[in-house]
């Protein structure tokens, strides 16, 4: 009999017709996976095999718009989810209400009703250790897991408001920082004294990371009932992945790197990327068709991943999701990079063109534009200037590309993680200009929000702009919303460093670095409106029509377990926004 190894994960819920969803599962042998809902909706799929593991992404059809329906998972007609004596509420699929036909030909445009869209997001999650007596956070050296704690709160209160979607903005697993339990599993397979040591080496070892992370009972239930969108960051493969051409050349010289990167992209495609796609995109995906046409899809997936690792232009990991009048663009800011110093870019030209086209598309059909990128666009000013300075040195602004200052710039770039948008100056400028164009364009959205993680603290930053003229309509509000970690830590010196980075003294030091690097006048000036906040945390955007609100919660320990403490809860669009100005200086 087939058993359920991992999942179910509720991934995609269609906001156009509100009748379709996808559910991802991993079984322990070949079988037919089926999802049956209480309202009669259902779907089934035969599993496909990769490296001895068996997966299915089930497309569920016939859902009722504006409903919440429990579902169960069957493998070869035997119910495997929910398990017997399950202590959590039923896993459910919630669909949005529909008030009329779409007013355009694009997915979701005008189809969903005018109700609220709640988008919860964060990044950087070490797998939580097993809870003590079912109390999340007990005995956890880095404090309670924010996802665990959110799941426990929602499970305990059937009337609690749930997110409509959970955005996981990178570092869903840590291939280079494994737990003691994972190290024991790796040691049973190979000698950890040989490279890559206690880091994962191949596809089978990647599956151990997902087992550890997604078998967590609270997280498993949460992901079974709240739809999720995912994108990778560096630790999903290795710390500082694709920092620079020098970094890439160095790691490609190792004997273990090729298997690591190919296995990392294979596992990402299977465990994360497939669920990001709509049923229509799945139907058009040639690799998805191929894996279902062969008894063993290992070589097909491996070949795809090897091509993606060798040439970033061969595939795209970015994608679009639409939630009524909320447009989300999830951007790959890791694998899509161009690393040559003289043409250095965060996104290769094809990916940059996709982002521009999607951001400017359907201007009258979205009230809010969300750009999900694991790495923040707006950083603490000192960090931003240090990254631009380092990039200038590396391309030869002081002494040429082979000089001493170039070597200093590369050393600092790799040692200090100077590899965010600011470290790709042309890309930073292009993203800034694109956001300005959206915000100042025809039928501009009420907000443009860049959602990011990575930096292990939370903050809100906003471009400094002149106020709109009296009597004019409120302008688009542009915000950098950064939330990290979900479950991780940050050393005290780095906390102090980030605080200093926002300070007046930090800004002055940054300008000195900019002057030395000859980086020129910055294209935009910004300031922090909240933060930095440290802890295991999640942000939630609540969007209704052209209104927007933002909240931040942190997971805290208590005598009875972990709880979510609200740090702030504020309205965004009622505050006076202003016209985005390219000419302001930082």
C-alpha positions in Angstrom: 0.0 0.0 0.0 1.2 3.5 -0.9 1.8 5.9 2.0 2.0 9.6 2.2 5.7 10.6 2.7 5.3 14.4 2.7 2.5 17.0 2.2 -0.2 17.7 1.3 0.7 21.3 0.4 -2.0 23.6 -0.9 -0.2 25.6 -3.5 -2.2 27.4 -6.2 -5.8 28.7 -5.8 -7.2 30.2 -9.0 -8.6 33.7 -8.4 -10.1 34.0 -11.9 -12.7 31.3 -11.8 -12.3 30.5 -8.1 -13.0 26.8 -9.0 -9.5 25.4 -9.3 -6.6 24.6 -7.0 -3.4 22.5 -6.9 -2.2 20.2 -4.1 1.3 18.8 -4.0 2.1 15.4 -2.3 5.0 13.0 -2.0 4.2 9.3 -1.8 6.5 6.4 -0.8 5.9 4.4 -4.0 4.2 4.8 -7.4 0.5 5.4 -7.1 -2.5 7.5 -8.1 -3.0 10.5 -5.8 -6.5 11.9 -5.5 -7.9 14.9 -3.6 -11.6 14.8 -2.7 -13.3 17.8 -1.2 -16.5 17.9 0.9 -18.3 20.1 -1.7 -17.7 17.4 -4.4 -14.7 19.0 -6.1 -11.9 16.6 -6.8 -8.8 15.8 -8.9 -6.3 13.0 -9.4 -2.9 12.5 -10.9 -0.4 9.6 -11.3 2.9 10.1 -9.5 6.1 10.8 -11.3 9.5 9.5 -10.1 12.7 11.4 -9.5 15.7 9.6 -7.9 13.5 7.0 -6.3 11.0 9.5 -4.9 7.4 9.8 -6.1 5.5 13.0 -6.5 2.1 14.3 -7.7 0.7 17.8 -8.2 -3.1 17.3 -8.2 -5.3 19.8 -10.0 -8.5 20.1 -8.1 -11.5 21.3 -10.2 -15.2 22.0 -9.4 -14.6 24.1 -6.3 -17.4 26.5 -5.2 -16.4 30.2 -5.4 -16.5 32.0 -2.1 -16.3 28.8 -0.1 -14.1 27.0 2.4 -14.2 23.2 1.9 -12.4 20.4 3.8 -10.5 17.9 1.7 -8.8 14.5 2.0 -6.0 12.9 0.2 -6.2 9.3 -1.1 -3.4 7.2 -2.6 -4.7 4.3 -4.7 -8.2 4.9 -3.3 -7.0 4.6 0.4 -7.4 7.7 2.6 -4.0 8.9 3.9 -4.8 12.4 4.9 -5.9 13.5 7.4 -4.3 10.7 9.5 -6.3 9.0 12.2 -6.6 10.8 15.5 -5.3 14.0 13.8 -5.1 16.8 16.4 -5.4 19.7 13.9 -8.5 21.0 12.2 -9.4 19.7 8.8 -7.2 20.9 5.9 -9.3 23.1 3.7 -9.3 25.0 0.4 -10.7 28.5 0.4 -11.8 30.2 -2.8 -12.5 33.9 -3.3 -16.0 35.2 -4.2 -16.8 36.0 -7.8 -18.9 39.1 -8.5 -18.8 39.2 -12.3 -16.9 38.2 -15.4 -13.3 39.5 -15.8 -13.1 42.9 -17.5 -10.0 41.8 -19.4 -8.5 38.7 -20.9 -5.8 38.2 -18.3 -5.8 35.8 -15.4 -7.7 37.2 -12.5 -8.4 40.6 -13.9 -11.6 41.8 -12.3 -12.9 38.3 -11.6 -12.5 38.0 -7.9 -14.8 39.9 -5.7 -13.9 43.2 -3.9 -13.1 41.4 -0.7 -9.9 41.6 1.3 -6.6 40.0 0.2 -4.2 39.1 3.1 -0.6 38.4 2.1 1.7 37.1 4.8 5.4 36.9 4.0 8.9 36.3 5.4 12.1 34.4 4.7 15.0 32.5 6.2 13.7 29.5 8.2 15.8 26.9 9.9 13.8 23.8 10.5 12.4 24.0 14.0 13.4 21.2 16.4 10.6 18.9 17.6 8.3 20.7 20.0 8.3 19.7 23.6 4.8 18.3 24.5 3.3 19.9 21.3 4.3 23.4 22.5 6.1 25.2 19.7 9.3 27.0 20.8 10.1 24.8 23.8 13.8 24.1 23.9 14.5 26.0 20.7 17.9 27.7 20.8 16.9 30.5 18.4 13.4 31.1 19.9 10.0 29.9 18.6 9.4 29.5 14.9 7.0 32.1 13.6 5.4 29.7 11.1 4.9 27.1 13.9 3.4 29.8 16.1 1.1 31.1 13.4 -0.1 27.5 12.7 -0.8 26.9 16.4 -2.8 30.1 16.8 -4.9 29.4 13.7 -5.4 25.8 14.6 -6.6 26.8 18.1 -9.1 29.4 16.9 -11.4 28.3 14.0 -12.6 31.9 13.7 -9.1 33.4 13.4 -8.4 35.3 10.2 -6.1 33.4 7.9 -3.8 34.7 5.2 -5.0 34.2 1.7 -1.5 33.4 0.6 1.8 32.8 2.3 4.9 34.2 0.5 8.1 32.4 1.4 10.8 34.7 0.1 13.9 32.4 0.2 16.0 30.1 2.3 13.1 27.6 2.8 15.9 25.0 3.4 19.6 25.4 4.4 21.8 23.2 2.2 24.9 24.6 3.8 23.9 24.8 7.5 22.4 21.4 8.4 21.0 20.4 11.8 22.5 17.7 14.0 19.7 15.3 13.0 20.4 15.9 9.3 24.2 15.5 9.8 23.5 12.0 11.4 21.6 11.1 8.3 24.3 12.3 6.0 27.0 10.5 8.1 25.2 7.3 7.5 25.6 7.7 3.8 29.2 9.1 3.4 32.3 10.4 5.1 31.7 13.9 6.4 35.4 14.6 6.6 35.3 14.7 2.7 34.0 17.8 0.9 31.3 19.1 1.1 31.3 17.8 4.7 28.1 18.3 6.7 26.5 20.2 3.8 24.2 18.4 1.4 25.8 16.8 -1.6 23.1 15.4 -3.9 19.4 15.1 -4.6 18.7 12.4 -2.0 20.3 14.6 0.7 18.2 17.6 -0.4 15.1 15.4 0.3 16.2 15.1 3.9 16.1 18.9 4.2 12.5 19.1 3.0 11.5 16.1 5.2 12.9 17.9 8.2 11.3 21.2 7.4 7.9 20.2 6.1 7.2 17.2 8.4 7.1 19.7 11.3 3.4 19.0 12.5 2.4 22.7 12.8 4.0 23.7 9.5 2.7 20.7 7.7 -0.9 21.6 8.7 -0.4 25.3 7.9 0.9 24.5 4.4 -1.9 22.1 3.8 -4.5 24.8 4.3 -2.9 28.2 3.3 -1.8 28.6 -0.3 1.9 29.3 -0.7 4.2 31.0 -3.2 7.9 30.3 -3.0 11.2 31.6 -4.4 14.7 30.5 -3.6 17.6 32.5 -2.1 21.2 31.6 -1.5 21.0 29.1 1.3 18.6 26.9 -0.7 21.9 26.2 -2.6 24.8 27.7 -0.7 25.6 31.0 1.1 26.3 33.9 -1.3 25.3 31.9 -4.3 26.3 33.8 -7.5 27.9 36.7 -5.6 30.4 37.4 -8.5 32.3 35.9 -11.4 35.3 35.4 -9.1 33.1 33.5 -6.6 31.6 31.3 -9.4 35.0 30.5 -10.9 36.3 29.5 -7.5 33.5 27.2 -6.6 33.3 25.6 -10.0 36.8 24.5 -9.5 35.7 22.2 -6.6 34.9 18.5 -7.3 31.5 18.6 -5.5 29.9 21.8 -6.8 28.4 20.5 -10.0 26.4 17.8 -8.3 25.4 20.3 -5.6 24.0 23.0 -8.0 22.3 20.5 -10.3 20.7 18.7 -7.3 19.7 22.0 -5.7 17.8 23.1 -8.9 16.3 19.7 -9.4 14.9 19.7 -5.9 13.7 23.3 -6.2 11.8 22.4 -9.4 10.1 19.5 -7.7 9.5 20.8 -4.2 8.9 24.5 -4.7 8.7 25.7 -8.3 6.0 23.3 -9.7 3.5 24.5 -7.1 4.1 28.1 -8.1 2.6 27.4 -11.5 -1.1 27.6 -12.6 -2.8 24.6 -14.2 -2.5 26.3 -17.6 1.2 26.9 -17.1 1.7 23.3 -16.0 -0.2 22.1 -19.1 2.2 24.1 -21.3 5.4 23.1 -19.5 7.3 20.6 -21.7 9.3 19.2 -18.7 6.1 18.6 -16.7 4.7 16.7 -19.7 8.0 14.7 -20.0 8.1 13.6 -16.4 4.7 12.1 -16.7 5.5 10.3 -19.9 8.4 8.2 -18.5 8.6 5.7 -15.7 11.7 7.4 -14.2 12.0 11.2 -14.8 15.4 11.5 -13.0 17.4 12.1 -16.2 14.9 14.5 -17.6 14.8 16.7 -14.5 18.6 16.4 -14.1 19.2 17.5 -17.7 16.9 20.5 -17.2 18.7 21.5 -14.0 22.1 21.1 -15.6 21.1 23.4 -18.5 19.7 25.9 -16.0 22.9 25.8 -13.9 25.1 26.3 -17.0 23.1 29.1 -18.7 20.7 31.3 -16.7 19.0 32.3 -20.0 17.8 28.8 -20.6 15.0 29.0 -18.0 13.0 31.4 -15.9 12.1 30.9 -12.3 10.2 34.1 -11.9 6.4 34.1 -12.2 3.2 36.1 -11.8 0.2 35.6 -9.6 -2.9 37.6 -9.5 -5.3 37.9 -6.6 -8.3 39.9 -7.8 -6.9 43.4 -8.2 -3.6 42.6 -6.5 -0.7 41.7 -8.9 2.3 39.8 -7.5 5.5 39.4 -9.4 8.0 36.9 -7.8 11.4 37.7 -9.2 14.4 35.3 -9.3 17.3 37.5 -8.0 19.8 34.6 -7.6 20.0 32.3 -10.7 19.2 35.0 -13.2 22.3 37.1 -12.6 24.9 38.2 -15.1 28.3 38.2 -13.3 30.9 39.6 -15.6 32.2 42.9 -14.1 31.5 45.1 -17.1 28.0 43.8 -17.8 27.1 42.9 -14.2 23.3 42.6 -13.7 20.9 41.2 -11.1 18.7 40.0 -14.0 19.8 38.8 -17.4 18.1 40.9 -20.2 15.3 38.4 -20.9 14.4 38.3 -17.2 14.6 42.1 -16.9 12.3 42.5 -19.9 9.8 40.1 -18.4 9.7 42.1 -15.1 9.2 45.3 -17.0 6.5 44.0 -19.2 4.6 42.5 -16.3 5.0 45.5 -14.0 3.6 47.8 -16.7 0.8 45.5 -17.9 -2.9 46.0 -17.4 -2.6 49.4 -15.6 -6.3 49.8 -15.0 -6.8 46.3 -13.5 -4.7 46.4 -10.4 -5.0 48.4 -7.2 -1.7 47.1 -5.8 1.6 45.9 -7.4 3.7 43.6 -5.2 7.3 42.7 -6.3 8.7 39.8 -4.4 12.5 39.6 -4.5 14.4 37.7 -1.8 16.9 40.6 -1.6 15.9 44.1 -0.5 15.8 46.9 -3.1 16.3 49.6 -0.4 18.9 48.8 2.3 20.2 50.7 5.2 22.0 53.6 3.5 25.5 52.7 4.7 25.1 49.1 3.5 23.8 50.4 0.1 26.8 52.7 -0.3 29.2 50.0 0.8 27.8 47.7 -1.9 28.0 50.3 -4.6 31.5 51.2 -3.5 32.6 47.6 -3.6 31.1 47.1 -7.1 32.9 50.2 -8.3 36.2 49.0 -7.0 35.7 45.6 -8.6 35.1 47.1 -12.0 38.2 49.2 -11.8 37.2 52.7 -10.7 40.3 52.9 -8.6 43.4 51.5 -10.3 41.8 49.3 -12.9 40.0 45.9 -12.8 43.3 44.1 -11.9 44.6 46.5 -9.4 44.9 46.4 -5.6 41.6 48.2 -5.0 39.7 45.7 -7.2 41.1 42.9 -5.1 40.0 44.7 -1.9 36.5 45.2 -3.4 36.2 41.5 -4.3 37.5 40.4 -0.8 34.9 42.7 0.9 32.1 41.6 -1.4 32.6 38.0 -0.6 33.4 38.3 3.1 30.7 40.9 3.9 27.8 39.6 1.7 27.8 42.7 -0.4 25.6 41.2 -3.1 22.1 42.8 -3.0 20.5 45.0 -5.6 22.8 47.8 -4.7 25.8 45.7 -5.6 24.4 45.6 -9.2 24.3 49.4 -9.7 22.7 49.3 -13.2 20.0 46.9 -12.1 19.3 48.9 -9.0 18.8 52.0 -11.2 16.6 50.1 -13.7 14.4 48.7 -10.9 14.1 52.2 -9.4 13.1 53.7 -12.7 10.6 50.9 -13.4 8.9 51.5 -10.0 8.9 55.2 -10.7 7.3 54.6 -14.1 4.6 52.4 -12.6 3.9 54.8 -9.7 3.7 57.9 -11.9 2.0 56.2 -14.9 -1.6 56.1 -16.1 -4.1 54.4 -13.8 -1.3 53.9 -11.2 -1.9 51.4 -8.4 -2.5 52.7 -4.8 0.8 51.0 -3.7 3.9 49.5 -5.1 5.4 47.3 -2.4 8.8 45.5 -2.8 8.6 42.5 -0.5 12.0 41.0 0.7 13.8 39.1 3.3 17.4 37.8 3.6 18.9 40.3 6.1 17.6 38.8 9.3 15.6 41.8 10.5 12.5 43.6 9.6 12.1 47.2 8.5 9.9 49.5 6.4 11.7 52.0 4.1 10.2 54.6 1.8 11.6 56.9 -0.9 11.7 60.6 0.1 9.4 62.5 -2.2 7.7 65.9 -2.5 4.1 66.1 -1.3 1.4 66.1 -3.9 -0.2 69.4 -4.8 -3.3 70.4 -2.7 -6.5 69.1 -4.1 -4.8 66.4 -6.3 -5.6 62.7 -6.0 -3.4 60.7 -3.6 -0.4 59.4 -5.4 1.0 55.8 -5.4 2.7 54.9 -2.2 6.0 53.1 -2.7 7.4 50.9 0.1 10.3 48.5 0.7 8.9 45.9 3.2 11.5 43.6 4.5 10.7 40.7 6.9 13.3 38.2 8.1 13.9 35.7 9.7 11.0 33.4 10.1 13.2 31.2 12.3 16.9 32.0 12.6 19.2 34.3 14.5 21.5 37.2 14.0 24.7 37.9 16.1 24.7 41.0 18.3 27.5 42.8 16.3 25.4 42.5 13.1 22.4 44.0 15.0 24.5 46.9 16.0 25.8 47.2 12.5 22.3 47.4 10.9 21.3 50.0 13.4 24.4 52.1 12.6 23.7 51.7 8.9 20.5 53.7 9.3 22.1 56.4 11.6 23.2 59.8 10.5 26.8 58.8 11.2 26.3 55.7 9.0 24.9 57.9 6.2 27.9 60.2 6.3 30.3 57.2 6.3 28.4 55.8 3.3 28.8 59.1 1.4 32.6 58.9 2.0 32.7 55.5 0.5 30.6 56.6 -2.4 33.0 59.5 -3.0 36.0 57.2 -3.0 34.3 54.8 -5.3 33.1 57.6 -7.7 29.6 56.0 -7.7 28.0 59.3 -8.6 24.8 60.9 -7.4 22.2 58.3 -6.3 19.0 58.2 -8.2 16.7 58.1 -5.2 16.7 59.0 -1.6 14.9 57.0 1.1 14.4 56.8 4.8 13.3 54.2 7.3 9.8 54.5 8.7 10.0 51.5 11.0 12.7 49.2 12.3 15.1 47.6 12.4 13.2 44.9 14.3 14.9 41.7 15.4 13.3 38.4 16.1 11.4 35.5 14.4 8.7 37.3 12.6 6.1 37.6 9.8 4.6 40.6 8.0 1.1 40.7 6.6 -0.2 43.1 4.0 -4.0 43.5 4.1 -5.4 44.9 0.9 -9.0 45.9 0.2 -9.7 48.0 -2.9 -7.2 50.8 -2.9 -6.7 50.6 0.9 -3.7 48.9 2.4 -2.6 48.1 6.0 0.6 46.4 7.3 1.2 44.4 10.4 4.3 42.8 11.9 4.1 39.9 14.5 6.9 38.2 16.4 7.0 34.8 17.9 7.6 35.0 21.7 8.1 32.3 24.3 5.7 32.1 27.2 5.0 29.7 30.1 2.3 27.9 28.0 4.3 27.8 24.8 4.8 30.3 22.0 2.6 33.2 21.1 2.5 35.9 18.4 3.0 39.4 19.6 1.8 42.3 17.4 4.7 44.7 17.0 2.8 47.2 14.9 -0.4 47.3 12.9 -0.9 50.4 10.8 -2.8 51.8 7.8 -0.6 52.6 4.8 -2.8 54.3 2.3 -4.5 56.7 4.7 -1.1 58.3 5.4 -0.1 61.0 3.0 1.9 59.5 0.1 3.6 61.6 -2.5 4.8 61.6 -6.1 7.8 59.4 -6.7 10.7 61.6 -7.8 13.7 60.3 -9.7 15.6 63.5 -9.1 15.7 63.4 -5.3 19.1 62.7 -3.8 20.0 60.5 -0.9 
